[in-house]
Amino acid sequence: MKMSLRQLFAPALLAVAITPLAFTAQADNHEGRGMDREAMMERMEERRQEVYQRAELSEEQQTALNEAHAEHREAVLALREEHQARVAEILSEEEQQALRDAMHEMHAEHRHERGHGKRDHHGDSAQEMDAEETATE
């Protein structure tokens, strides 16, 4: 049986379309940071629809993919709740906070080591801007 390019690439396009949704779960844990959750969900839905259109997916395929995504999201949320309950059985609130703090510190150190410091609105890192200032003095 011969498959069209659209059929071959549909799974990859779906992955591209729903990848931002994986970050939605992280956004739930970081309220008050970044953009408004509703606006983010709206933007992701718009992107998913654009991907569907570019892939020329039928309405039935889109509906099936949306249903699969909703089931996946529910399963991930349930699994996260189960994991959080297990962690709460193992660590006290203070220990959980210490673990989160340590993870944030290590993440910041790793970003700094790789040169991913803060960037200005043009995408220039603080290190790049410092280097430019030094060179122009």
N, CA, C and O of each residue as an XYZ file, in Angstrom:
548
protein
N       0.845     -1.171      0.000
C       0.000      0.000      0.000
C       0.894      1.239      0.000
O       1.802      1.358      0.823
N       0.634      2.148     -0.918
C       1.405      3.365     -1.051
C       0.817      4.449     -0.154
O      -0.399      4.622     -0.073
N       1.721      5.181      0.526
C       1.269      6.262      1.400
C       1.657      7.596      0.774
O       2.727      7.732      0.180
N       0.775      8.569      0.915
C       1.092      9.900      0.410
C       2.058     10.581      1.374
O       2.214     10.159      2.520
N       2.693     11.627      0.894
C       3.588     12.400      1.760
C       2.830     12.941      2.963
O       3.362     12.987      4.073
N       1.599     13.346      2.742
C       0.787     13.880      3.836
C       0.603     12.814      4.912
O       0.713     13.108      6.102
N       0.325     11.585      4.502
C       0.140     10.505      5.474
C       1.444     10.165      6.185
O       1.443      9.841      7.373
N       2.552     10.239      5.460
C       3.843      9.948      6.067
C       4.237     10.992      7.113
O       4.775     10.661      8.169
N       3.958     12.259      6.798
C       4.400     13.334      7.675
C       3.363     13.751      8.706
O       3.672     14.569      9.572
N       2.156     13.225      8.649
C       1.116     13.614      9.604
C       1.554     13.420     11.053
O       1.338     14.319     11.866
N       2.167     12.272     11.418
C       2.596     12.131     12.817
C       3.631     13.183     13.227
O       3.582     13.703     14.342
N       4.560     13.493     12.329
C       5.571     14.497     12.658
C       4.931     15.870     12.796
O       5.287     16.639     13.689
N       3.999     16.173     11.923
C       3.321     17.463     12.006
C       2.501     17.554     13.285
O       2.432     18.613     13.909
N       1.889     16.460     13.671
C       1.137     16.457     14.926
C       2.075     16.724     16.091
O       1.753     17.498     16.992
N       3.230     16.085     16.073
C       4.200     16.299     17.155
C       4.609     17.766     17.222
O       4.709     18.337     18.308
N       4.845     18.376     16.060
C       5.212     19.785     16.023
C       4.061     20.638     16.548
O       4.275     21.620     17.258
N       2.855     20.255     16.195
C       1.688     21.042     16.603
C       1.438     20.965     18.100
O       1.021     21.950     18.709
N       1.686     19.809     18.699
C       1.345     19.665     20.119
C       2.526     19.818     21.062
O       2.345     19.824     22.279
N       3.731     19.941     20.523
C       4.900     20.119     21.385
C       4.734     21.294     22.342
O       5.061     21.158     23.521
N       4.239     22.447     21.881
C       4.076     23.546     22.836
C       3.141     23.198     23.988
O       3.226     23.794     25.061
N       2.260     22.246     23.770
C       1.336     21.871     24.826
C       2.039     21.180     25.983
O       1.552     21.204     27.113
N       3.178     20.567     25.706
C       3.946     19.966     26.790
C       4.406     21.042     27.760
O       4.531     20.799     28.960
N       4.656     22.229     27.231
C       5.098     23.323     28.080
C       3.943     23.921     28.866
O       4.164     24.623     29.853
N       2.713     23.651     28.441
C       1.553     24.127     29.182
C       1.557     23.547     30.580
O       1.210     24.231     31.544
N       1.949     22.293     30.694
C       2.003     21.655     32.005
C       2.975     22.402     32.903
O       2.697     22.597     34.086
N       4.100     22.818     32.364
C       5.069     23.569     33.152
C       4.506     24.937     33.505
O       4.772     25.452     34.591
N       3.740     25.524     32.615
C       3.166     26.837     32.881
C       2.229     26.773     34.080
O       2.137     27.735     34.844
N       1.532     25.652     34.256
C       0.645     25.484     35.402
C       1.414     25.623     36.710
O       0.876     26.142     37.689
N       2.653     25.172     36.741
C       3.466     25.212     37.952
C       4.183     26.540     38.127
O       4.814     26.766     39.159
N       4.100     27.411     37.151
C       4.829     28.674     37.214
C       3.868     29.841     37.020
O       4.135     30.740     36.222
N       2.746     29.833     37.748
C       1.775     30.908     37.593
C       2.424     32.229     37.931
O       3.291     32.310     38.801
N       1.994     33.259     37.234
C       2.553     34.572     37.459
C       3.782     34.852     36.612
O       4.246     35.991     36.563
N       4.313     33.849     35.952
C       5.488     34.021     35.096
C       5.043     33.949     33.648
O       4.141     33.189     33.295
N       5.676     34.736     32.833
C       5.418     34.638     31.400
C       4.053     35.167     31.015
O       3.453     35.972     31.728
N       3.582     34.707     29.892
C       2.339     35.226     29.354
C       1.121     34.614     30.047
O       1.223     33.585     30.715
N       0.014     35.239     29.881
C      -1.259     34.795     30.412
C      -1.580     33.413     29.860
O      -1.446     33.177     28.659
N      -2.002     32.501     30.727
C      -2.271     31.115     30.332
C      -3.311     31.028     29.223
O      -3.148     30.256     28.279
N      -4.382     31.819     29.332
C      -5.427     31.792     28.303
C      -4.884     32.230     26.954
O      -5.181     31.614     25.931
N      -4.099     33.281     26.951
C      -3.519     33.775     25.697
C      -2.596     32.729     25.090
O      -2.575     32.538     23.874
N      -1.827     32.047     25.951
C      -0.922     31.016     25.461
C      -1.718     29.861     24.835
O      -1.372     29.371     23.760
N      -2.779     29.438     25.515
C      -3.601     28.343     24.982
C      -4.221     28.751     23.646
O      -4.289     27.946     22.717
N      -4.665     29.979     23.555
C      -5.259     30.482     22.317
C      -4.236     30.462     21.178
O      -4.534     30.039     20.061
N      -3.021     30.931     21.492
C      -1.956     30.961     20.478
C      -1.594     29.552     20.019
O      -1.373     29.325     18.830
N      -1.531     28.607     20.955
C      -1.203     27.228     20.583
C      -2.300     26.627     19.698
O      -2.010     25.886     18.760
N      -3.544     26.948     20.000
C      -4.656     26.445     19.185
C      -4.559     27.018     17.767
O      -4.777     26.304     16.788
N      -4.238     28.290     17.665
C      -4.081     28.907     16.342
C      -2.957     28.230     15.564
O      -3.104     27.957     14.373
N      -1.846     27.960     16.226
C      -0.718     27.291     15.560
C      -1.095     25.882     15.130
O      -0.740     25.446     14.035
N      -1.811     25.173     15.988
C      -2.219     23.811     15.644
C      -3.109     23.839     14.404
O      -2.951     23.008     13.510
N      -4.047     24.796     14.343
C      -4.924     24.897     13.183
C      -4.135     25.231     11.920
O      -4.432     24.720     10.840
N      -3.127     26.091     12.064
C      -2.294     26.431     10.911
C      -1.532     25.204     10.408
O      -1.420     24.987      9.201
N      -1.013     24.408     11.335
C      -0.294     23.182     10.952
C      -1.255     22.238     10.240
O      -0.904     21.654      9.215
N      -2.449     22.085     10.768
C      -3.447     21.209     10.136
C      -3.740     21.677      8.710
O      -3.832     20.866      7.789
N      -3.884     22.986      8.538
C      -4.173     23.523      7.208
C      -3.010     23.292      6.258
O      -3.214     22.886      5.114
N      -1.793     23.545      6.723
C      -0.622     23.333      5.871
C      -0.477     21.870      5.487
O      -0.032     21.554      4.383
N      -0.851     20.982      6.390
C      -0.756     19.547      6.116
C      -1.941     19.051      5.302
O      -1.991     17.889      4.898
N      -2.894     19.946      5.065
C      -4.097     19.627      4.305
C      -4.840     18.439      4.912
O      -5.250     17.522      4.201
N      -5.009     18.468      6.234
C      -5.722     17.399      6.921
C      -7.227     17.623      6.805
O      -7.709     18.756      6.833
N      -7.945     16.534      6.676
C      -9.403     16.625      6.581
C      -9.976     16.986      7.947
O      -9.288     16.895      8.963
N     -11.236     17.393      7.961
C     -11.916     17.713      9.219
C     -11.936     16.488     10.133
O     -11.759     16.609     11.345
N     -12.152     15.309      9.545
C     -12.176     14.085     10.338
C     -10.825     13.808     10.984
O     -10.753     13.415     12.148
N      -9.757     14.016     10.220
C      -8.416     13.810     10.766
C      -8.126     14.811     11.881
O      -7.563     14.454     12.916
N      -8.510     16.052     11.663
C      -8.302     17.072     12.679
C      -9.055     16.730     13.958
O      -8.514     16.853     15.056
N     -10.289     16.304     13.812
C     -11.101     15.930     14.979
C     -10.466     14.762     15.718
O     -10.375     14.768     16.945
N     -10.025     13.753     14.958
C      -9.396     12.583     15.575
C      -8.108     12.973     16.300
O      -7.841     12.496     17.403
N      -7.313     13.841     15.677
C      -6.079     14.295     16.318
C      -6.370     15.100     17.571
O      -5.688     14.943     18.584
N      -7.382     15.964     17.512
C      -7.751     16.753     18.688
C      -8.225     15.856     19.829
O      -7.912     16.109     20.992
N      -8.974     14.817     19.497
C      -9.427     13.870     20.520
C      -8.240     13.116     21.116
O      -8.167     12.926     22.330
N      -7.318     12.691     20.265
C      -6.125     11.987     20.750
C      -5.315     12.902     21.659
O      -4.810     12.470     22.695
N      -5.195     14.167     21.268
C      -4.456     15.122     22.087
C      -5.134     15.304     23.445
O      -4.463     15.316     24.477
N      -6.456     15.445     23.447
C      -7.185     15.651     24.705
C      -7.002     14.446     25.631
O      -6.805     14.612     26.835
N      -7.067     13.243     25.074
C      -6.860     12.032     25.882
C      -5.435     12.000     26.438
O      -5.227     11.650     27.600
N      -4.467     12.361     25.619
C      -3.074     12.378     26.052
C      -2.884     13.392     27.183
O      -2.236     13.101     28.189
N      -3.452     14.571     27.005
C      -3.329     15.621     28.026
C      -3.929     15.156     29.347
O      -3.327     15.354     30.402
N      -5.094     14.550     29.303
C      -5.732     14.057     30.529
C      -4.855     13.002     31.201
O      -4.718     12.995     32.425
N      -4.267     12.118     30.410
C      -3.406     11.073     30.966
C      -2.153     11.684     31.602
O      -1.723     11.251     32.671
N      -1.577     12.680     30.948
C      -0.377     13.338     31.486
C      -0.711     14.049     32.793
O       0.054     13.975     33.755
N      -1.844     14.733     32.831
C      -2.243     15.423     34.058
C      -2.465     14.437     35.203
O      -2.059     14.694     36.336
N      -3.108     13.312     34.906
C      -3.337     12.293     35.929
C      -2.010     11.717     36.418
O      -1.825     11.504     37.617
N      -1.101     11.468     35.503
C       0.209     10.936     35.869
C       0.983     11.947     36.713
O       1.661     11.567     37.668
N       0.886     13.227     36.370
C       1.568     14.260     37.157
C       1.017     14.288     38.585
O       1.779     14.379     39.548
N      -0.301     14.209     38.713
C      -0.910     14.207     40.052
C      -0.440     13.002     40.857
O      -0.147     13.117     42.047
N      -0.370     11.858     40.209
C       0.104     10.637     40.878
C       1.557     10.819     41.332
O       1.915     10.451     42.451
N       2.376     11.381     40.465
C       3.784     11.604     40.800
C       3.910     12.582     41.968
O       4.693     12.354     42.891
N       3.143     13.666     41.926
C       3.203     14.651     43.004
C       2.786     14.031     44.341
O       3.357     14.360     45.381
N       1.809     13.150     44.316
C       1.374     12.471     45.538
C       2.490     11.579     46.081
O       2.722     11.530     47.289
N       3.175     10.877     45.185
C       4.286     10.018     45.626
C       5.429     10.832     46.197
O       6.016     10.453     47.211
N       5.753     11.946     45.558
C       6.811     12.820     46.060
C       6.428     13.335     47.447
O       7.275     13.413     48.337
N       5.153     13.688     47.632
C       4.688     14.191     48.929
C       4.788     13.123     50.019
O       4.952     13.442     51.196
N       4.690     11.864     49.621
C       4.864     10.766     50.589
C       6.330     10.632     51.011
O       6.623     10.183     52.119
N       7.238     11.019     50.131
C       8.674     10.835     50.359
C       9.298     12.056     51.027
O      10.118     11.919     51.934
N       8.909     13.257     50.576
C       9.536     14.489     51.056
C       8.527     15.399     51.754
O       7.354     15.453     51.384
N       9.013     16.112     52.775
C       8.181     17.124     53.427
C       8.072     18.328     52.492
O       8.772     18.395     51.482
N       7.195     19.280     52.828
C       7.061     20.501     52.021
C       8.398     21.241     51.927
O       8.782     21.725     50.863
N       9.096     21.317     53.062
C      10.379     22.026     53.084
C      11.400     21.325     52.194
O      12.156     21.980     51.478
N      11.422     19.993     52.237
C      12.358     19.232     51.401
C      12.008     19.370     49.925
O      12.896     19.458     49.077
N      10.716     19.390     49.621
C      10.291     19.583     48.236
C      10.737     20.955     47.732
O      11.196     21.086     46.597
N      10.599     21.980     48.585
C      11.025     23.322     48.196
C      12.534     23.371     48.003
O      13.026     23.994     47.063
N      13.268     22.710     48.900
C      14.730     22.669     48.770
C      15.123     21.988     47.467
O      16.065     22.420     46.803
N      14.419     20.938     47.097
C      14.694     20.237     45.845
C      14.416     21.147     44.652
O      15.212     21.208     43.716
N      13.280     21.856     44.686
C      12.951     22.787     43.595
C      14.005     23.889     43.490
O      14.443     24.241     42.394
N      14.410     24.432     44.649
C      15.426     25.492     44.643
C      16.737     24.987     44.042
O      17.359     25.674     43.232
N      17.152     23.786     44.442
C      18.395     23.212     43.925
C      18.310     23.001     42.417
O      19.278     23.249     41.698
N      17.161     22.548     41.942
C      16.987     22.337     40.501
C      17.058     23.666     39.758
O      17.677     23.751     38.698
N      16.425     24.710     40.310
C      16.471     26.031     39.668
C      17.898     26.570     39.635
O      18.330     27.131     38.628
N      18.628     26.398     40.735
C      20.020     26.856     40.782
C      20.866     26.141     39.730
O      21.633     26.773     39.003
N      20.720     24.827     39.657
C      21.508     24.064     38.683
C      21.142     24.451     37.256
O      22.010     24.546     36.389
N      19.853     24.674     37.019
C      19.410     25.080     35.691
C      20.039     26.430     35.319
O      20.522     26.613     34.202
N      20.025     27.366     36.266
C      20.612     28.684     36.014
C      22.119     28.565     35.752
O      22.651     29.215     34.852
N      22.795     27.735     36.540
C      24.237     27.532     36.331
C      24.501     26.927     34.960
O      25.423     27.340     34.257
N      23.695     25.956     34.588
C      23.874     25.293     33.288
C      23.658     26.292     32.150
O      24.420     26.315     31.183
N      22.627     27.107     32.271
C      22.367     28.112     31.236
C      23.531     29.099     31.150
O      23.936     29.501     30.060
N      24.056     29.480     32.302
C      25.173     30.428     32.324
C      26.415     29.809     31.683
O      27.110     30.466     30.908
N      26.695     28.534     32.010
C      27.865     27.847     31.445
C      27.776     27.734     29.934
O      28.790     27.793     29.239
N      26.568     27.573     29.431
C      26.390     27.417     27.986
C      26.209     28.756     27.282
O      25.978     28.801     26.074
N      26.314     29.853     28.042
C      26.215     31.166     27.419
C      24.801     31.592     27.126
O      24.566     32.413     26.239
N      23.851     31.041     27.864
C      22.449     31.403     27.645
C      21.991     32.342     28.745
O      20.965     32.113     29.386
N      22.754     33.396     28.958
C      22.376     34.370     29.968
C      21.161     35.149     29.517
O      20.552     34.840     28.492
N      20.812     36.170     30.297
C      19.654     36.995     29.945
C      19.906     37.680     28.619
O      21.034     38.057     28.301
N      18.853     37.835     27.859
C      18.951     38.476     26.557
C      18.080     39.721     26.540
O      17.042     39.784     27.198
N      18.530     40.724     25.764
C      17.694     41.915     25.628
C      16.628     41.645     24.570
O      16.540     40.535     24.044
N      15.837     42.633     24.264
C      14.746     42.431     23.311
C      15.228     42.169     21.892
O      14.418     41.815     21.036
N      16.501     42.329     21.616
C      17.046     42.023     20.294
C      17.664     40.631     20.247
O      18.141     40.198     19.198
N      17.658     39.925     21.383
C      18.219     38.587     21.417
C      19.685     38.551     21.793
O      20.292     37.480     21.791
N      20.277     39.708     22.120
C      21.683     39.740     22.498
C      21.818     39.352     23.961
O      21.063     39.831     24.807
N      22.771     38.492     24.256
C      22.975     38.086     25.641
C      23.700     39.186     26.393
O      24.331     40.056     25.793
N      23.601     39.137     27.720
C      24.292     40.111     28.562
C      25.797     40.038     28.317
O      26.475     41.066     28.312
N      26.322     38.830     28.113
C      27.754     38.666     27.856
C      28.146     39.342     26.546
O      29.180     40.006     26.477
N      27.332     39.179     25.509
C      27.630     39.791     24.223
C      27.602     41.311     24.326
O      28.439     41.999     23.741
N      26.622     41.833     25.085
C      26.527     43.270     25.243
C      27.717     43.810     26.024
O      28.250     44.863     25.678
N      28.149     43.098     27.088
C      29.330     43.510     27.844
C      30.562     43.530     26.951
O      31.361     44.463     27.015
N      30.719     42.507     26.119
C      31.876     42.411     25.228
C      31.878     43.579     24.243
O      32.933     44.143     23.955
N      30.701     43.945     23.724
C      30.617     45.052     22.791
C      30.987     46.368     23.476
O      31.699     47.196     22.908
N      30.485     46.555     24.729
C      30.795     47.777     25.458
C      32.289     47.893     25.705
O      32.862     48.972     25.551
N      32.929     46.786     26.090
C      34.359     46.778     26.354
C      35.136     47.101     25.089
O      36.127     47.831     25.135
N      34.693     46.563     23.960
C      35.393     46.764     22.685
C      35.275     48.213     22.217
O      36.177     48.723     21.553
N      34.166     48.883     22.560
C      33.971     50.249     22.086
C      34.598     51.280     23.005
O      34.672     52.455     22.645
N      35.053     50.868     24.189
C      35.657     51.824     25.134
C      37.081     52.121     24.786
O      37.735     52.903     25.477
